[in-house]
Amino acid sequence: MLVQFVGYIVVVLAAYLLGSIPTGYLVARARGVDIRAIGSGNIGATNVFRVLGKGPGIFVLAVDALKGFFACEVVAGCGCLIAGLGFRWLAALNTPPAAEYFPLVAGFAAVLGHNYTCWLGFKGGKGIATSAGVLLALFPKALLVVFGIWVLVFAVSRYVSLASIAAAFGLPFFVLVFGYSKE
């Protein structure tokens, strides 16, 4: 039990630190811009798109999403290993149910790290891209359908906010329909 607790502590700290890497800030800073002082003042991909353009915006979006994905896949796997439970993707191992929570905890910590980065006075992004990475790791089928909804609503309305709301409303339903699935 104590070893599992240590595993969770390591997962939370490592995933938080991974999520806290301020990608948008670092990319903008490399171009001589303080992204916090321009546009919306947010360090996330949307503001980077607006201020620096498509290339840097896509890069920040991808890296922020990868932070969430790697937290669930790699950091959670390390937590399982620390706790002596084995890697969750090795189906041959009969691991206790507690192992199933490592990816969820890691994803949550990564999003918190992105939103409240310790490197910038606990002021970060909104966590959308990082959350998408977490969803990709935990609920890939549901994410794919919800992304389709987002694209469709955006194509018709040309409003990102409306597309995001429609996708957010659909997400819980499709998570229930598809469940946790890696196939």
Secondary structure by P-SEA (a helix, b strand, c coil): caaaaaaaaaaaaaaaaaaacaaaaaaaaaacccccccccccccaaaaaaccccaaaaaaaaaaaaaaaaaacaaaaaaaaaacccccccccccccccccaaaaaaaaaaaaaaacccccccccccaaaaaaaaaaaccaaaaaaaaaaaaaaaaacccaaaaaaaaaaaaaaaaaacccccc
